[in-house]
Every structure is written in C-alpha cells, then in structure tokens.
C-alpha cells in the first residue's frame, strides 16, 4: 500500500516540523505524525505520537458516543470547546495553527474545526492492522463515511460532524471546497505517476484547505481564492522538499520526479500565489506562503528537524502586518 505524508510535533509540543502537502496522513512508519484515538465513552480524547506517551484531554463529564450527556443534552461545547480544538490543532498541525492565530476571533473557531476535520481525513490514510489484506480499501471506506456526512446521506454521529455541518449551514465554509479536499485524500490512496495529476492533488488538498480558510474570512473573489489554492500547494511542496531525503526512504508517495523538479513546481505555485499583492483578507489567509518561500529556498538541509525560531518569527511578523492591514481596511476589499 502506498503511504503518504505526516506532520511532526516538536519537543515543546507547541511548534514542530509540518510534513507534506496538506499535512499528510498518519502512517505507522512515520515517526512524527500525531494520531488521534477517540474514547468518547470515557469522556477522553487521547493524542498519540510514536515518540511520547499518550496525552489525555478530558472532554467533560458524562460524555457518551456522539457527544451526548447521559441526560440527552448535547455537549459539543464541553467536548470541543474550552480550547480543546486549538490545542489539538497546535499539536497535530503546528504550522497552520500558528498562522490561524492571526485570524479574527470571529472565524478562528470555525477554522479550528476545519483543520481538525482535515486531520480526521488524513487519519483515514493510515494503514489499518489489516492493511496488507485490505490495501487502500479501509482508507477509502473511512473517507466515504465523511463524504456521506457532507452530502447529508449519513447521520453525523461523530463529535466533529455537527460543528462542521453548522459552519456549512452558516455559510462560513463551502461544501464543494471540503469535497475537493476529501477527493485529494482519496487520490493519495490511488497515486498516479503523472505530474499533472499530482498538481491537481496538491491544489485540491493543501490548496483547497487554504481556499477554505479564505472563504471563512469572507473572500468571494474567485481570482483571490485560486491564488490561495496556489499558496496551499506551495506550502505543501515546500514541506515535502524540506524532508525529501527521509521521505524517499519511507516508500511513501512523493512528487513523481526528482528534488529539483519538486522545487521548480513549488516555486511555480508560490509565484502563482503572489501573496504580497493579495487583498488584505487574502494576505491574512496566505500566511503559509511565508513558510513555503523559506522551505523552497533552503531545500532539504533541515530534513527531520523541527522548525527554528526564524521560521516562527517570520510568520509572526507577516501575521502581525496582515492583521493590522485587515483591521484598518475592515475587510472591505475581500
């Protein structure tokens, strides 16, 4: 079975190495991607990484399957509130978590739901115990479950599904964009050695995630949204290039070419984004372009290492400037 990508949490559990396109899936051979194990009946969520003991986050007393209290009252705020999602996203996807901290408080909770949803999709790509027999089928079944939820064909009996569907109903998130992200994860289970297919997977996956953040900010200009897709794809290509030597050894599905070709593709995505000339809302949604540019410049010299202070400060500086511009404009140009 072809395996895909993961993300690393650093020793401080705050920021770390984010690996690959859309922050790819958990894999058994990947020594760095956190794995969420849900034990709702016991009112807990457990975050596993191969290099540390599980971290238990309590979800509120009396929480049972589907996020219900024993008296039948809904407890989504207990289960997913009180900073739980922010903490989970920071551990699983530290790069995007840092970028999300500069978003307006009014949309940040919905973006955290979006990023957690993305983590759930990448979990579906992890090989099951029976993967040697089932091949990609187990992952496809899990992804189909989420497709059914998004399309209203299945009861949303996962604690993340109700807030996700609520964000769709409120128009904060767009169903078509989420389905594109999901389709990109499905494509990873059936990879093709064709660079055009790879480009589409990057634009739909990592790119779709960045587009969804723009949509949450109220961006409706299709030209801006397409450039945000290029931003996400550039970030993914840069992260892939950053860890290229280790990923080649892992046997995972990578860019169908060499390291120089990957760098060229990433630079093309970054150029198509042109984050500096975006609208104020667009610049706020395109903060991962800062990391993409730095990763593409240095290549694989930091393979396997956590992100340094320089990367974080660069994002913080760009985020502060984008936030100030967004506040001054009142997002009128979105």
C-alpha positions as CSV (number, residue, x, y, z in Angstrom):
1,X,0.0,0.0,0.0
2,X,1.3,3.4,-0.9
3,X,1.6,5.6,2.2
4,X,1.5,9.3,2.4
5,X,2.5,12.2,4.5
6,X,2.7,13.2,8.1
7,X,3.4,16.1,10.5
8,X,5.8,16.3,13.4
9,X,5.2,17.9,16.8
10,X,8.3,19.2,18.3
11,X,9.6,18.5,21.8
12,X,7.9,21.6,23.2
13,X,4.6,20.3,21.8
14,X,3.9,23.8,20.5
15,X,5.5,24.0,17.1
16,X,7.2,21.4,15.0
17,X,8.0,20.0,11.7
18,X,5.0,20.0,9.4
19,X,5.5,17.4,6.8
20,X,3.9,17.4,3.4
21,X,1.3,18.6,1.2
22,X,-1.8,19.0,3.2
23,X,-0.2,17.8,6.3
24,X,-0.4,14.3,5.2
25,X,-1.7,11.3,6.9
26,X,-0.6,9.3,9.9
27,X,1.4,6.3,9.0
28,X,2.8,3.5,11.1
29,X,6.3,4.0,9.7
30,X,6.2,7.8,10.1
31,X,7.9,8.7,13.4
32,X,6.2,12.1,13.7
33,X,2.5,12.3,12.9
34,X,0.2,12.5,15.9
35,X,-2.6,10.0,15.9
36,X,-6.0,10.8,17.5
37,X,-7.6,8.0,19.3
38,X,-11.1,8.7,20.4
39,X,-12.5,7.2,23.6
40,X,-15.7,9.1,23.8
41,X,-17.5,6.7,26.1
42,X,-14.9,7.5,28.8
43,X,-15.0,11.2,28.2
44,X,-11.5,11.5,26.8
45,X,-9.5,12.1,23.7
46,X,-6.0,10.7,23.5
47,X,-3.3,12.1,21.3
48,X,-0.6,9.6,20.4
49,X,2.8,10.2,18.9
50,X,5.3,7.4,18.5
51,X,7.9,9.3,20.5
52,X,5.9,10.1,23.5
53,X,3.3,8.8,25.9
54,X,-0.4,9.5,25.0
55,X,-1.7,12.9,26.1
56,X,-5.2,12.7,27.5
57,X,-7.6,15.6,27.1
58,X,-10.8,15.3,29.2
59,X,-13.9,16.2,27.2
60,X,-16.4,16.8,30.0
61,X,-18.2,14.6,32.4
62,X,-20.9,12.3,31.2
63,X,-20.0,12.4,27.5
64,X,-21.0,9.4,25.6
65,X,-20.8,8.3,22.0
66,X,-22.0,11.1,19.6
67,X,-21.2,13.8,22.2
68,X,-24.3,13.3,24.3
69,X,-24.7,13.6,28.0
70,X,-26.4,10.8,29.8
71,X,-29.5,13.1,30.2
72,X,-29.5,13.5,26.4
73,X,-28.3,17.1,26.4
74,X,-25.8,18.0,23.6
75,X,-22.3,18.6,24.9
76,X,-20.4,19.8,21.9
77,X,-19.1,22.8,23.8
78,X,-17.9,20.5,26.5
79,X,-16.3,18.1,24.1
80,X,-14.8,20.6,21.6
81,X,-14.7,23.8,23.4
82,X,-12.6,25.3,26.2
83,X,-9.5,25.4,23.9
84,X,-9.6,21.7,23.1
85,X,-9.6,22.2,19.3
86,X,-7.0,24.9,19.5
87,X,-4.7,22.6,21.5
88,X,-5.4,19.6,19.3
89,X,-4.7,21.6,16.1
90,X,-1.5,23.1,17.6
91,X,-0.2,19.6,18.3
92,X,-1.2,18.0,15.0
93,X,-0.6,20.8,12.6
94,X,1.7,23.4,14.3
95,X,2.4,25.4,11.2
96,X,-1.2,26.1,10.3
97,X,-2.0,26.6,14.0
98,X,0.5,29.4,14.2
99,X,-1.0,31.0,11.0
100,X,-4.5,30.6,12.3
101,X,-3.7,32.6,15.5
102,X,-3.7,35.8,13.4
103,X,-7.2,35.2,12.1
104,X,-10.1,37.3,13.6
105,X,-11.6,35.8,16.7
106,X,-14.9,35.6,14.9
107,X,-13.7,33.0,12.4
108,X,-10.9,31.2,14.3
109,X,-13.2,28.6,16.0
110,X,-14.6,27.6,12.6
111,X,-11.1,27.4,11.1
112,X,-10.1,25.2,14.0
113,X,-13.0,22.9,13.2
114,X,-11.8,22.9,9.5
115,X,-8.2,22.0,10.5
116,X,-9.4,19.2,12.8
117,X,-11.6,17.9,10.0
118,X,-8.6,17.8,7.8
119,X,-6.7,15.9,10.4
120,X,-9.5,13.3,10.5
121,X,-9.3,12.9,6.7
122,X,-5.5,12.3,6.9
123,X,-6.1,9.7,9.6
124,X,-8.0,7.7,7.0
125,X,-4.8,7.2,5.1
126,X,-3.1,5.5,7.9
127,X,-2.7,1.7,7.2
128,X,-5.0,-0.4,9.3
129,X,-3.9,-3.5,11.0
130,X,-5.3,-5.4,8.1
131,X,-3.9,-3.1,5.5
132,X,-1.8,-5.9,4.0
133,X,-5.0,-7.5,3.0
134,X,-7.4,-4.6,2.6
135,X,-5.0,-2.3,0.7
136,X,-6.4,1.2,0.3
137,X,-9.9,0.0,0.8
138,X,-10.0,0.7,4.5
139,X,-9.0,4.3,4.0
140,X,-11.5,4.7,1.1
141,X,-14.3,3.5,3.4
142,X,-13.4,6.0,6.1
143,X,-13.3,8.8,3.5
144,X,-16.6,7.7,2.1
145,X,-18.1,8.0,5.5
146,X,-17.1,11.7,5.6
147,X,-18.3,12.2,2.1
148,X,-21.7,10.8,3.1
149,X,-21.8,13.1,6.1
150,X,-21.0,16.2,4.0
151,X,-23.6,15.2,1.4
152,X,-26.3,14.6,4.0
153,X,-26.5,10.9,3.3
154,X,-25.4,9.7,6.8
155,X,-26.2,10.6,10.4
156,X,-23.4,12.9,11.7
157,X,-22.6,10.6,14.7
158,X,-19.1,11.9,15.1
159,X,-18.5,14.7,17.6
160,X,-16.8,16.8,14.9
161,X,-19.5,16.5,12.3
162,X,-22.2,18.8,13.9
163,X,-20.0,21.9,14.3
164,X,-18.6,21.2,10.8
165,X,-22.1,21.0,9.3
166,X,-23.1,24.1,11.3
167,X,-20.3,26.0,9.7
168,X,-21.6,24.9,6.3
169,X,-25.1,25.9,7.1
170,X,-24.0,29.3,8.3
171,X,-22.0,29.8,5.0
172,X,-18.7,30.1,6.7
173,X,-17.4,27.0,4.9
174,X,-18.2,25.8,1.4
175,X,-19.3,22.2,0.9
176,X,-17.7,22.0,-2.6
177,X,-14.3,23.0,-1.2
178,X,-14.5,20.4,1.5
179,X,-15.4,17.8,-1.0
180,X,-12.4,18.7,-3.1
181,X,-10.1,18.3,-0.1
182,X,-11.6,14.9,0.5
183,X,-11.2,13.9,-3.1
184,X,-7.5,14.8,-2.9
185,X,-7.1,12.4,0.1
186,X,-8.8,9.7,-2.0
187,X,-6.4,10.4,-4.8
188,X,-3.5,9.7,-2.4
189,X,-4.8,6.2,-2.0
190,X,-4.5,5.7,-5.8
191,X,-1.5,7.7,-6.8
192,X,-0.6,8.2,-10.4
193,X,3.0,8.8,-11.7
194,X,1.7,11.9,-13.6
195,X,2.8,15.4,-12.6
196,X,-0.5,16.9,-13.8
197,X,-2.4,14.5,-11.5
198,X,0.0,15.5,-8.7
199,X,-0.6,19.2,-9.3
200,X,-4.3,18.8,-9.1
201,X,-4.0,16.7,-5.9
202,X,-1.9,19.5,-4.4
203,X,-4.3,22.3,-5.4
204,X,-7.3,20.4,-4.2
205,X,-5.8,19.1,-1.0
206,X,-3.4,21.6,0.6
207,X,-4.7,24.3,-1.8
208,X,-8.3,23.5,-1.0
209,X,-7.6,23.8,2.7
210,X,-6.1,27.3,2.2
211,X,-9.1,28.3,-0.1
212,X,-11.5,27.2,2.7
213,X,-9.7,29.5,5.1
214,X,-10.1,32.3,2.7
215,X,-13.8,31.5,2.3
216,X,-14.1,31.6,6.1
217,X,-12.7,35.1,6.1
218,X,-15.3,36.1,3.6
219,X,-13.2,36.1,0.4
220,X,-15.6,35.6,-2.6
221,X,-13.3,36.8,-5.4
222,X,-12.6,33.6,-7.4
223,X,-9.3,35.0,-8.6
224,X,-8.1,35.5,-5.0
225,X,-9.4,32.0,-4.0
226,X,-7.4,30.4,-6.9
227,X,-4.3,32.2,-5.7
228,X,-4.9,30.9,-2.2
229,X,-5.1,27.4,-3.6
230,X,-1.6,28.0,-5.1
231,X,-0.4,29.2,-1.7
232,X,-1.5,26.0,0.0
233,X,0.1,23.9,-2.8
234,X,3.3,25.9,-2.5
235,X,3.4,25.3,1.3
236,X,2.8,21.6,0.7
237,X,5.5,21.3,-1.9
238,X,8.0,23.2,0.3
239,X,7.3,21.0,3.2
240,X,7.8,17.9,1.0
241,X,11.1,19.3,-0.3
242,X,12.2,20.1,3.2
243,X,12.0,16.4,4.2
244,X,12.8,14.9,0.9
245,X,15.6,12.5,1.9
246,X,13.7,11.0,4.7
247,X,10.5,10.7,2.7
248,X,12.3,8.9,-0.2
249,X,13.5,6.3,2.3
250,X,10.0,5.8,3.7
251,X,8.5,4.5,0.5
252,X,5.7,7.0,0.5
253,X,4.1,8.5,-2.5
254,X,6.0,11.6,-3.4
255,X,6.3,14.0,-6.3
256,X,6.7,12.0,-9.5
257,X,10.1,13.4,-10.3
258,X,13.4,14.5,-8.7
259,X,14.2,17.1,-6.0
260,X,15.0,19.8,-8.5
261,X,11.7,19.2,-10.2
262,X,9.8,19.4,-6.9
263,X,11.5,22.7,-6.1
264,X,10.5,24.1,-9.5
265,X,6.9,23.1,-9.0
266,X,6.8,24.7,-5.6
267,X,8.3,27.9,-6.9
268,X,5.7,27.9,-9.7
269,X,2.9,27.6,-7.1
270,X,4.4,30.3,-5.0
271,X,4.7,32.7,-8.0
272,X,1.0,32.0,-8.9
273,X,0.0,32.9,-5.4
274,X,2.0,36.2,-5.3
275,X,0.9,36.8,-1.7
276,X,2.3,40.3,-1.4
277,X,-0.2,41.6,-4.0
278,X,-3.3,39.9,-2.5
279,X,-6.2,41.8,-0.8
280,X,-6.0,42.3,2.9
281,X,-8.2,39.2,3.5
282,X,-6.2,37.3,1.0
283,X,-2.8,38.1,2.7
284,X,-4.2,37.0,6.1
285,X,-5.3,33.7,4.6
286,X,-2.0,33.2,2.8
287,X,0.4,33.2,5.7
288,X,1.7,29.7,4.9
289,X,3.3,31.3,1.9
290,X,5.9,32.7,4.3
291,X,7.0,29.1,5.3
292,X,6.7,27.9,1.7
293,X,9.2,30.5,0.5
294,X,11.7,29.7,3.2
295,X,11.4,25.9,2.7
296,X,11.8,26.2,-1.0
297,X,14.9,28.3,-0.7
298,X,16.8,26.0,1.8
299,X,15.7,22.7,0.3
300,X,16.3,19.6,2.4
301,X,19.0,20.9,4.7
302,X,16.7,20.7,7.7
303,X,15.3,17.3,6.9
304,X,13.8,15.7,10.1
305,X,14.4,18.8,12.2
306,X,11.8,20.9,14.0
307,X,11.1,24.4,12.8
308,X,13.5,27.0,14.1
309,X,12.8,30.3,15.7
310,X,13.5,32.1,12.4
311,X,10.5,30.5,10.7
312,X,8.2,31.3,13.5
313,X,9.3,34.9,13.8
314,X,8.9,35.3,10.0
315,X,5.3,34.1,10.2
316,X,4.6,36.2,13.3
317,X,5.9,39.3,11.6
318,X,3.9,38.7,8.4
319,X,0.9,37.8,10.5
320,X,1.1,41.0,12.6
321,X,1.3,43.1,9.4
322,X,-1.5,41.3,7.7
323,X,-3.7,41.6,10.8
324,X,-3.1,45.3,11.1
325,X,-3.9,45.8,7.4
326,X,-7.1,43.7,7.7
327,X,-8.3,45.7,10.7
328,X,-7.6,49.0,9.0
329,X,-9.5,48.0,5.9
330,X,-12.4,46.4,7.7
331,X,-12.0,43.6,5.2
332,X,-13.8,45.9,2.6
333,X,-11.7,44.7,-0.2
334,X,-12.4,41.0,0.3
